[in-house]
Amino acid sequence: MDKLLPGLLYSLVSILALFFITKLLGNRQMSQLTLFDYIAGISIGSIAAEIATHPDEEAWLGLVAMAVYGGVTLLTNLMNERSLKIRRFILGEPLVLYSQGNLYYQNLKKVRLDLSEFLTECRGGGYFDLSQLQMVVMEVNGKLSFLPQETARPLTPADMGQSPQPKSPLLPVIMDGQIITQALDELGYDKEWLRKGWEEQGFMGEEEILLGLANRDGSLSLYEKTATAPGSGTFS
């Protein structure tokens, strides 16, 4: 019991430290993390867990270590932004693995990707036949990028000589039965417009709506909160 209060205190402190370090480093998806970011993130998380589970007189040293890891990661990212040479040294460069019918064995070895994994990634990208591809590139974040042959890529309006007008994005104006007034203001509508819209679609009030999406073109899509889900055997 003597360690319960310090444990709770250090747990809260470590969570706050993680929060501020994450905000400082910026938001990135897992696929966007560099190897250095990944290692630093694991280390910071491990230190935070150690502080929370082993609170003692020197636990503050863990906070210092977290700050050092975060600071070095931030400094590295800033250096990457300012210098192409440093970026190439730390992050590496994209490598062409396949181009115009040729598989580059040496580059596959450099990225430690065997043929089975390469073909699996191609199938995951929707390409079961390599002849459909012009080029495959391994990006610095470990993700494969595919350039399809002209005859294998999806048809676009430009191919058909069409120029469709751009549409404004849909914004959530109702979420979980709550009206999002900020979104309404941004779109130039008011609650009266929204009320008329849900009444036209058979709703009595916003509490019956799980999600409502609208755009500047006047489109309003509403999704019922009590809609019945399909049975578990629907896709079996």
TAHUPE-V774277 format. One record per residue. N is the residue number from 1. RES is the residue in one letter. PHI is phi in radians with two decimals (999 if undefined). OMEGA is omega in degrees with one decimal (999 if undefined). D_CENTER is the distance of its C-alpha to the mean C-alpha in Angstrom with 1 decimal. Layout:
N:RES:PHI:OMEGA:D_CENTER
N:RES:PHI:OMEGA:D_CENTER
This chain:
1:M:999:-178.8:41.2
2:D:-1.13:-177.6:41.8
3:K:-1.66:-176.1:38.4
4:L:-1.14:-178.3:36.6
5:L:-1.12:175.7:36.5
6:P:-1.06:178.6:35.4
7:G:-1.08:177.7:32.7
8:L:-1.11:-178.8:31.3
9:L:-1.10:-178.6:31.6
10:Y:-1.19:176.4:29.9
11:S:-1.10:178.9:27.1
12:L:-1.12:-179.9:26.4
13:V:-1.11:-179.0:26.9
14:S:-1.17:177.2:24.4
15:I:-1.12:177.6:21.7
16:L:-1.10:179.1:22.4
17:A:-1.11:177.4:22.4
18:L:-1.06:-178.7:19.0
19:F:-1.07:-176.9:17.7
20:F:-1.21:177.9:19.4
21:I:-1.15:178.9:18.4
22:T:-1.11:178.2:14.6
23:K:-1.11:-178.9:15.3
24:L:-1.18:-177.3:17.4
25:L:-1.39:178.4:15.1
26:G:1.69:-178.2:12.3
27:N:-1.58:175.6:8.7
28:R:-2.41:172.6:6.6
29:Q:-1.38:-179.9:3.9
30:M:-1.00:-178.0:6.8
31:S:-1.20:-178.7:7.4
32:Q:-1.66:-178.1:8.0
33:L:-1.26:171.5:10.4
34:T:-1.40:179.0:14.0
35:L:-1.07:179.2:16.7
36:F:-1.13:177.9:18.2
37:D:-1.06:-177.9:15.2
38:Y:-1.11:-179.6:14.8
39:I:-1.12:179.3:18.5
40:A:-1.10:179.2:18.8
41:G:-1.09:177.8:16.2
42:I:-1.09:-178.7:18.2
43:S:-1.12:-179.9:21.4
44:I:-1.10:178.4:20.6
45:G:-1.11:179.0:19.6
46:S:-1.14:178.4:22.8
47:I:-1.12:179.4:24.9
48:A:-1.08:178.3:23.7
49:A:-1.15:179.3:24.7
50:E:-1.14:178.1:28.0
51:I:-1.09:-176.3:28.8
52:A:-1.22:-174.8:28.4
53:T:-1.61:179.9:30.4
54:H:-2.30:178.7:33.1
55:P:-1.24:175.9:34.0
56:D:-2.67:-174.9:37.1
57:E:-1.14:-176.6:38.8
58:E:-1.83:179.9:36.6
59:A:-1.11:179.9:33.2
60:W:-1.09:177.1:32.6
61:L:-1.12:176.0:32.5
62:G:-1.12:176.9:29.2
63:L:-1.12:176.6:27.8
64:V:-1.10:179.6:29.3
65:A:-1.09:177.7:27.5
66:M:-1.08:179.3:24.1
67:A:-1.12:179.0:24.9
68:V:-1.13:178.7:26.0
69:Y:-1.04:180.0:22.9
70:G:-1.11:-179.7:20.7
71:G:-1.13:179.9:23.2
72:V:-1.14:178.8:23.4
73:T:-1.11:178.4:19.6
74:L:-1.10:179.4:19.6
75:L:-1.09:178.8:22.8
76:T:-1.10:179.1:21.4
77:N:-1.12:177.5:18.5
78:L:-1.14:177.8:21.1
79:M:-1.13:178.1:23.4
80:N:-1.08:-178.8:20.9
81:E:-1.24:-172.1:20.5
82:R:-1.68:-174.7:24.3
83:S:-2.34:178.4:25.6
84:L:-1.17:-179.7:25.0
85:K:-1.13:179.1:27.3
86:I:-1.14:179.3:25.6
87:R:-1.06:179.8:22.1
88:R:-1.16:179.9:23.7
89:F:-1.19:-175.9:25.4
90:I:-1.41:-173.7:22.5
91:L:-1.61:-172.9:19.7
92:G:1.50:-178.4:22.0
93:E:-2.25:174.2:22.0
94:P:-1.07:-179.4:20.6
95:L:-2.14:176.5:23.2
96:V:-1.40:-180.0:24.6
97:L:-1.70:-177.2:25.2
98:Y:-2.61:178.7:26.8
99:S:-2.72:174.7:28.6
100:Q:0.85:175.5:31.2
101:G:1.50:-178.1:32.3
102:N:-1.99:172.8:32.2
103:L:-1.66:-177.3:30.3
104:Y:-1.72:-173.8:30.2
105:Y:-1.09:-177.8:31.2
106:Q:-1.10:178.4:31.2
107:N:-1.22:174.8:27.6
108:L:-1.07:177.8:26.6
109:K:-1.17:-179.2:28.6
110:K:-1.07:-178.3:26.9
111:V:-1.58:178.3:23.4
112:R:0.95:178.7:25.0
113:L:-2.11:179.3:24.0
114:D:-1.43:-173.9:26.8
115:L:-1.12:179.2:27.7
116:S:-1.10:178.5:26.7
117:E:-1.16:179.3:23.1
118:F:-1.07:-179.9:23.1
119:L:-1.16:177.0:24.5
120:T:-1.10:178.5:22.1
121:E:-1.12:178.4:19.1
122:C:-1.11:178.4:21.1
123:R:-1.13:177.1:21.7
124:G:-1.10:177.2:18.1
125:G:-1.47:177.2:17.6
126:G:1.68:-177.7:20.5
127:Y:-2.06:179.4:23.3
128:F:-1.62:-179.4:26.1
129:D:-2.24:-177.2:28.6
130:L:-1.12:179.7:28.1
131:S:-1.20:176.0:30.6
132:Q:-1.38:-173.7:27.9
133:L:-1.92:169.6:26.1
134:Q:-1.49:-173.3:27.1
135:M:-2.69:171.9:24.8
136:V:-2.23:-176.5:22.2
137:V:-2.14:171.8:20.5
138:M:-1.54:179.9:18.9
139:E:-1.36:-176.6:16.4
140:V:-1.19:177.8:16.6
141:N:-1.57:177.8:13.3
142:G:1.53:-178.4:15.1
143:K:-1.68:177.9:13.5
144:L:-1.56:174.7:16.2
145:S:-1.95:-174.7:16.6
146:F:-2.03:171.7:19.4
147:L:-1.96:-177.1:22.0
148:P:-1.33:171.4:24.1
149:Q:-1.10:-179.7:27.8
150:E:-0.99:-178.5:28.8
151:T:-1.38:-176.8:30.5
152:A:-1.89:-178.3:27.5
153:R:-1.41:179.8:24.8
154:P:-1.11:176.7:24.4
155:L:-1.22:-179.9:27.0
156:T:-2.03:176.0:26.0
157:P:-0.98:179.5:28.2
158:A:-1.10:177.5:29.2
159:D:-1.10:-177.9:30.8
160:M:-1.69:178.9:32.9
161:G:1.27:-179.4:33.9
162:Q:-1.81:177.3:32.1
163:S:-2.28:-178.9:30.4
164:P:-1.13:179.3:28.6
165:Q:-1.30:178.5:28.1
166:P:-1.15:178.5:24.6
167:K:-1.83:177.1:23.7
168:S:-1.30:-177.3:22.4
169:P:-1.22:175.0:19.1
170:L:-1.40:178.2:19.5
171:L:-2.02:177.2:19.1
172:P:-1.28:178.2:19.5
173:V:-1.80:173.2:23.1
174:I:-2.41:175.8:23.7
175:M:-2.40:-180.0:21.6
176:D:0.93:177.3:23.3
177:G:1.35:-179.0:26.7
178:Q:-1.98:179.3:26.1
179:I:-1.36:178.6:26.5
180:I:-1.66:-174.6:24.0
181:T:-1.13:-179.7:26.6
182:Q:-1.09:178.6:24.4
183:A:-1.17:177.5:22.8
184:L:-1.05:179.8:26.3
185:D:-1.09:-178.6:27.6
186:E:-1.15:179.9:25.0
187:L:-1.45:-179.9:25.9
188:G:1.53:179.0:29.6
189:Y:-1.96:176.1:30.6
190:D:-2.22:-177.1:32.2
191:K:-1.16:178.4:32.6
192:E:-1.15:175.5:35.7
193:W:-1.06:-179.8:33.9
194:L:-1.16:179.7:31.3
195:R:-1.08:178.2:34.2
196:K:-1.08:180.0:36.0
197:G:-1.14:-179.0:32.9
198:W:-1.30:176.5:32.5
199:E:-1.17:177.2:36.3
200:E:-1.11:-179.5:36.4
201:Q:-1.70:171.8:33.9
202:G:1.56:178.6:36.0
203:F:-1.73:-179.5:34.3
204:M:-1.53:-178.2:36.5
205:G:-2.92:-176.4:34.0
206:E:-1.16:-178.8:30.4
207:E:-1.17:178.7:30.6
208:E:-1.53:-172.2:30.7
209:I:-1.89:177.2:27.4
210:L:-1.37:-178.0:24.1
211:L:-2.56:174.5:22.0
212:G:-2.23:-178.4:23.4
213:L:-2.10:-178.9:21.8
214:A:-2.47:173.1:23.8
215:N:-2.41:-175.6:24.0
216:R:-1.24:178.6:26.6
217:D:-1.40:179.5:28.4
218:G:1.63:179.2:29.6
219:S:-1.28:178.3:27.4
220:L:-2.43:178.4:26.9
221:S:-1.94:-177.3:25.3
222:L:-2.09:-178.8:26.1
223:Y:-2.14:-173.9:25.1
224:E:-1.19:-178.9:27.7
225:K:-1.25:-173.9:27.0
226:T:-1.80:179.5:29.6
227:A:-1.09:-177.1:28.8
228:T:-1.44:-180.0:30.0
229:A:-1.37:176.4:27.5
230:P:-1.17:179.9:28.8
231:G:-1.19:-175.3:30.4
232:S:-1.18:-178.5:28.9
233:G:-1.61:-175.4:31.0
234:T:-1.07:-174.9:29.7
235:F:-1.85:-178.3:27.6
236:S:-1.44:999:29.9
